[in-house]
């Protein structure tokens, strides 16, 4: 994965290279995002991997449901039953409307499985898939980012989707009139003087919950991705400057130890972040059921 210049890339060039998205506009032309928010640019690698992993997650759950038996379950069925029971228990504790829980429960399960699979892409070696793509196509500038949840556009897209689900449930449970009335009367009361303040506070709450929901997942996964890149650099320096008598030799040992420890610890992170995102989804949908 060398840079375009002669010789090996520097540490900064290596990291910048791996932080590059395959970016396209709606005409499918190559573009470079120059603003923090640019709706005319989409990251094709994040879209590709998130859709692929979503399909895989749906297939796994479909296969578990299709082959479920009433007898003694196998390991795969037992694992899926434990997962479903865990999510269902969390949904029961947050959403007391049984009719709503029939939809929200599977939604929360899908969110957990999908985000877990996207997070788990961080466990693959940093250069594995980009190198495979380079050997197959000859272009090493594409599909560098294989962790969709380390892309802010992905996580904010997920959190905005949760916001839309909450609004739909608010309208379904309270009706348009009830929800509109709540927007201008909560949290400070129904006095007409307070309506603008109440409405502003409601909008701030929606924005704050949505942004923090997406930023929390992005921040953790992006930081984890950077740590893996730094560990990969240790192995790279050892490979490029191998000399048993030099200090670079010990970087190879440090690369193996640090990579193993961080990978084990990261298993907890990717699972915990998927669980937190799922729980916040349940909490926000549960709040949409409550009347102020």
C-alpha positions as CSV (number, residue, x, y, z in Angstrom):
1,X,0.0,0.0,0.0
2,X,2.8,2.4,-0.9
3,X,2.1,6.0,-1.6
4,X,2.4,7.4,-5.1
5,X,5.9,8.8,-4.3
6,X,9.0,6.6,-4.4
7,X,9.6,4.7,-1.1
8,X,7.5,3.8,1.8
9,X,4.9,6.2,3.0
10,X,5.4,8.0,6.3
11,X,3.1,7.2,9.3
12,X,1.0,10.2,8.6
13,X,0.6,9.4,4.9
14,X,-0.2,5.8,5.7
15,X,-3.0,6.8,8.1
16,X,-4.3,9.5,5.7
17,X,-4.4,6.9,2.9
18,X,-6.5,4.6,5.0
19,X,-8.9,7.3,6.1
20,X,-9.8,8.0,2.5
21,X,-13.3,7.1,1.4
22,X,-14.4,6.1,-2.1
23,X,-16.5,9.2,-2.6
24,X,-19.0,9.8,-5.5
25,X,-21.7,12.3,-6.4
26,X,-25.1,11.4,-7.7
27,X,-23.8,11.3,-11.2
28,X,-21.3,8.7,-10.0
29,X,-18.3,11.0,-10.6
30,X,-15.3,10.9,-8.3
31,X,-15.4,13.9,-5.9
32,X,-13.7,15.0,-2.7
33,X,-15.8,16.2,0.2
34,X,-14.8,19.7,1.2
35,X,-17.5,20.5,3.8
36,X,-18.5,18.8,7.0
37,X,-22.0,18.4,5.7
38,X,-22.4,17.8,2.0
39,X,-25.5,16.0,0.8
40,X,-24.1,15.9,-2.8
41,X,-21.4,13.4,-1.8
42,X,-21.8,9.8,-0.6
43,X,-19.2,7.4,0.6
44,X,-19.6,4.4,-1.7
45,X,-17.5,2.0,0.5
46,X,-19.6,2.7,3.6
47,X,-22.8,2.2,1.6
48,X,-21.5,-1.1,0.0
49,X,-20.3,-2.7,3.3
50,X,-23.3,-1.6,5.3
51,X,-25.8,-3.0,2.8
52,X,-23.8,-6.2,2.4
53,X,-23.6,-6.7,6.2
54,X,-27.3,-5.9,6.5
55,X,-28.1,-8.6,4.0
56,X,-25.8,-11.1,5.8
57,X,-27.5,-10.2,9.2
58,X,-31.0,-10.7,7.7
59,X,-29.9,-14.0,6.2
60,X,-28.5,-15.3,9.5
61,X,-31.6,-14.4,11.4
62,X,-33.8,-15.8,8.6
63,X,-31.9,-19.1,8.6
64,X,-32.1,-19.3,12.4
65,X,-35.9,-18.8,12.3
66,X,-36.3,-21.2,9.4
67,X,-34.4,-24.1,11.0
68,X,-35.7,-23.6,14.5
69,X,-37.0,-26.7,16.2
70,X,-39.0,-27.4,19.3
71,X,-36.6,-30.1,20.5
72,X,-33.1,-29.7,21.9
73,X,-31.6,-26.7,20.0
74,X,-28.2,-26.8,18.4
75,X,-25.5,-24.3,19.2
76,X,-26.5,-21.9,16.5
77,X,-30.2,-22.0,17.5
78,X,-29.3,-21.7,21.2
79,X,-27.2,-18.7,20.5
80,X,-29.9,-17.0,18.5
81,X,-32.5,-17.8,21.1
82,X,-30.4,-16.3,23.9
83,X,-29.9,-13.1,21.7
84,X,-33.6,-12.8,20.9
85,X,-34.6,-13.4,24.6
86,X,-32.1,-10.7,25.7
87,X,-33.5,-8.1,23.3
88,X,-37.1,-9.1,24.1
89,X,-36.4,-8.6,27.8
90,X,-34.9,-5.2,27.3
91,X,-37.9,-4.2,25.1
92,X,-40.4,-5.4,27.8
93,X,-38.6,-3.2,30.4
94,X,-38.8,-0.1,28.2
95,X,-41.9,-0.4,26.1
96,X,-45.0,-1.5,27.9
97,X,-47.4,-1.4,24.9
98,X,-47.5,-5.1,23.8
99,X,-48.7,-4.2,20.3
100,X,-45.9,-1.8,19.7
101,X,-43.4,-4.2,21.2
102,X,-44.2,-6.8,18.4
103,X,-42.6,-4.4,15.9
104,X,-40.1,-2.6,18.1
105,X,-38.6,-5.8,19.5
106,X,-37.6,-7.2,16.0
107,X,-36.4,-3.7,15.1
108,X,-34.1,-3.6,18.1
109,X,-32.8,-7.1,17.3
110,X,-32.1,-6.0,13.7
111,X,-30.3,-2.9,14.9
112,X,-28.1,-4.8,17.3
113,X,-27.1,-7.5,14.8
114,X,-26.5,-5.0,12.0
115,X,-24.4,-2.7,14.1
116,X,-22.5,-5.5,15.6
117,X,-21.6,-6.9,12.2
118,X,-20.5,-3.4,11.0
119,X,-18.4,-2.9,14.1
120,X,-16.9,-6.4,13.7
121,X,-15.3,-5.3,10.4
122,X,-12.8,-3.5,12.6
123,X,-11.4,-6.9,13.7
124,X,-10.1,-7.6,10.2
125,X,-6.4,-6.7,9.5
126,X,-6.2,-3.1,8.3
127,X,-4.7,-3.8,4.9
128,X,-6.4,-7.1,4.2
129,X,-9.5,-6.1,2.1
130,X,-7.8,-3.0,0.5
131,X,-4.9,-5.2,-0.7
132,X,-7.3,-7.9,-1.9
133,X,-9.2,-5.2,-3.9
134,X,-6.0,-3.8,-5.2
135,X,-4.8,-7.2,-6.5
136,X,-8.2,-7.9,-8.1
137,X,-8.8,-4.5,-9.7
138,X,-5.5,-2.7,-9.6
139,X,-6.8,0.4,-7.8
140,X,-5.6,0.8,-4.2
141,X,-7.6,4.1,-3.7
142,X,-11.0,2.4,-3.4
143,X,-12.7,0.7,-0.5
144,X,-10.1,1.6,2.1
145,X,-12.8,2.1,4.8
146,X,-14.4,-1.2,5.6
147,X,-15.9,-0.2,8.9
148,X,-19.2,1.6,8.1
149,X,-19.8,2.7,11.7
150,X,-16.4,4.6,11.7
151,X,-18.1,6.9,9.1
152,X,-20.0,9.8,10.6
153,X,-22.5,9.8,7.7
154,X,-23.4,6.1,8.5
155,X,-24.0,6.6,12.2
156,X,-25.9,9.9,11.8
157,X,-28.0,8.2,9.1
158,X,-28.9,5.5,11.6
159,X,-29.7,8.0,14.4
160,X,-31.9,10.1,12.0
161,X,-33.7,6.9,11.1
162,X,-34.4,6.3,14.8
163,X,-35.7,9.8,15.1
164,X,-38.1,9.2,12.2
165,X,-39.3,6.0,13.9
166,X,-39.9,8.0,17.1
167,X,-41.9,10.6,15.3
168,X,-44.0,8.0,13.5
169,X,-44.8,6.3,16.9
170,X,-45.6,9.7,18.4
171,X,-48.1,10.3,15.7
172,X,-49.5,6.8,15.9
173,X,-49.9,6.8,19.7
174,X,-50.9,10.5,20.3
175,X,-52.3,11.5,16.9
176,X,-51.3,14.6,15.0
177,X,-53.2,16.9,17.3
178,X,-51.8,15.3,20.5
179,X,-48.2,15.4,19.3
180,X,-48.5,19.0,18.0
181,X,-50.0,20.0,21.4
182,X,-47.1,18.3,23.2
183,X,-44.6,20.2,21.1
184,X,-45.8,23.5,22.4
185,X,-46.8,22.7,25.9
186,X,-44.0,20.5,27.2
187,X,-41.9,20.8,29.3
188,X,-42.9,24.1,30.9
189,X,-46.7,24.1,30.6
190,X,-49.6,25.1,28.4
191,X,-49.4,28.9,28.9
192,X,-49.4,30.4,25.4
193,X,-46.5,32.7,26.4
194,X,-44.4,29.6,26.9
195,X,-45.3,28.0,23.5
196,X,-42.2,29.3,21.6
197,X,-39.9,28.3,24.4
198,X,-41.4,24.9,24.7
199,X,-41.2,24.3,20.9
200,X,-37.6,25.5,20.9
201,X,-36.7,23.1,23.8
202,X,-38.4,20.2,22.0
203,X,-36.4,20.9,18.8
204,X,-33.2,21.1,20.8
205,X,-34.0,17.8,22.5
206,X,-34.6,16.1,19.2
207,X,-31.4,17.4,17.7
208,X,-29.3,16.7,20.8
209,X,-30.5,13.1,21.1
210,X,-30.1,12.4,17.4
211,X,-26.6,13.9,17.2
212,X,-25.3,12.3,20.4
213,X,-26.8,9.0,19.4
214,X,-24.8,8.9,16.2
215,X,-21.7,10.6,17.5
216,X,-21.2,8.2,20.3
217,X,-21.1,5.2,18.0
218,X,-18.9,7.0,15.5
219,X,-16.4,8.3,18.1
220,X,-15.8,4.9,19.6
221,X,-15.4,3.1,16.3
222,X,-13.3,5.8,14.7
223,X,-10.9,5.8,17.7
224,X,-10.7,2.0,17.6
225,X,-9.9,2.1,13.9
226,X,-7.1,4.6,14.5
227,X,-5.6,2.4,17.2
228,X,-5.5,-0.5,14.9
229,X,-3.8,1.6,12.2
230,X,-1.1,2.7,14.8
231,X,-0.6,-0.9,15.8
232,X,-0.3,-1.8,12.1
233,X,2.4,0.8,11.7
234,X,4.5,-0.9,14.4
235,X,4.5,-4.1,12.3
236,X,5.1,-2.1,9.1
237,X,8.2,-0.4,10.6
238,X,9.5,-3.8,11.8
239,X,9.0,-5.3,8.3
240,X,10.6,-2.4,6.4
241,X,13.6,-2.1,8.8
242,X,14.1,-5.6,10.0
243,X,17.3,-5.9,11.9
244,X,17.5,-8.1,15.0
245,X,20.1,-5.8,16.5
246,X,18.0,-2.6,16.0
247,X,15.2,-1.2,18.1
248,X,12.8,-1.9,15.2
249,X,13.0,-5.6,16.0
250,X,11.1,-5.0,19.2
251,X,8.4,-3.2,17.3
252,X,7.5,-6.5,15.7
253,X,7.0,-8.1,19.1
254,X,5.1,-5.1,20.3
255,X,2.9,-5.3,17.2
256,X,1.9,-8.8,18.0
257,X,1.3,-8.2,21.7
258,X,-0.5,-4.8,21.3
259,X,-2.6,-6.2,18.4
260,X,-3.7,-9.2,20.3
261,X,-4.6,-7.3,23.5
262,X,-6.4,-4.6,21.6
263,X,-8.3,-7.1,19.5
264,X,-9.5,-9.0,22.6
265,X,-10.5,-5.7,24.2
266,X,-12.1,-4.5,21.0
267,X,-14.5,-7.5,21.0
268,X,-16.1,-6.0,24.1
269,X,-16.2,-2.5,22.6
270,X,-17.9,-3.6,19.3
271,X,-20.5,-5.6,21.3
272,X,-21.1,-2.9,23.9
273,X,-21.5,-0.2,21.3
274,X,-24.1,-2.2,19.4
275,X,-25.9,-2.9,22.7
276,X,-25.8,0.8,23.7
277,X,-27.2,1.9,20.3
278,X,-29.9,-0.7,20.6
279,X,-30.9,0.4,24.1
280,X,-31.0,4.0,23.2
281,X,-33.2,3.2,20.3
282,X,-35.6,1.4,22.6
283,X,-35.5,4.2,25.1
284,X,-36.2,6.9,22.5
285,X,-39.1,4.9,21.0
286,X,-40.4,4.3,24.5
287,X,-40.3,8.0,25.2
288,X,-42.4,8.5,22.1
289,X,-45.1,6.5,23.7
290,X,-45.2,8.6,26.8
291,X,-47.4,11.7,27.1
292,X,-46.3,14.8,28.9
